[in-house]
């Protein structure tokens, strides 16, 4: 990875982490607060949800219905920036989405 690249974490991801942690989902061992601290200490920049991101969601094809994933896709396409995901369905939206 290029050390000159900026890496962003969407506040939508922090929101999803906080919700899953609060609900006791087994796949979310850290709180939203702790995740935000870890991302900040790693040098990640927070990407807010803007009105343009929210309204871009309605133009996305109905490939994926998860609202968190849809806002992340809309953010990536609107900014534009790459989106890194572990969800293969998300990669069907654009070639700017990277599957890991």
C-alpha positions, 0 to 999 in steps of 0.5 A, a space after each residue: 500500500 502506498 504510504 501517501 494514500 489516505 485511508 478513510 473509515 466511514 462513520 456508517 461502519 462505526 455506527 454498524 460496529 456500535 449497533 452490533 456490539 451493543 446487540 451482543 453479536 458474536 462477530 463484533 468483539 469491540 465497541 464503536 468507541 474502541 473501534 473509533 480509537 483504533 482507527 484513529 490511532 492507525 491514522 484512518 480519517 473519518 468519512 462523514 455521511 453527506 446528503 449527496 451520499 444519502 441521496 445517491 443510495 436511491 440510484 443504486 441497483 437492487 443488488 444488495 439490500 443491507 443499508 450499511 453496505 448501500 451507504 458505503 457503496 454510495 460514498 465510494 461512488 460519490 467521492 469517488 474512492 475505493 471501497 474494501 470489503 469482504 462481501 462479494 455481493 458488494 463487489 458487483 456494484 463497481 470495479 472500484 470495490 475491492 474484495 479482500 
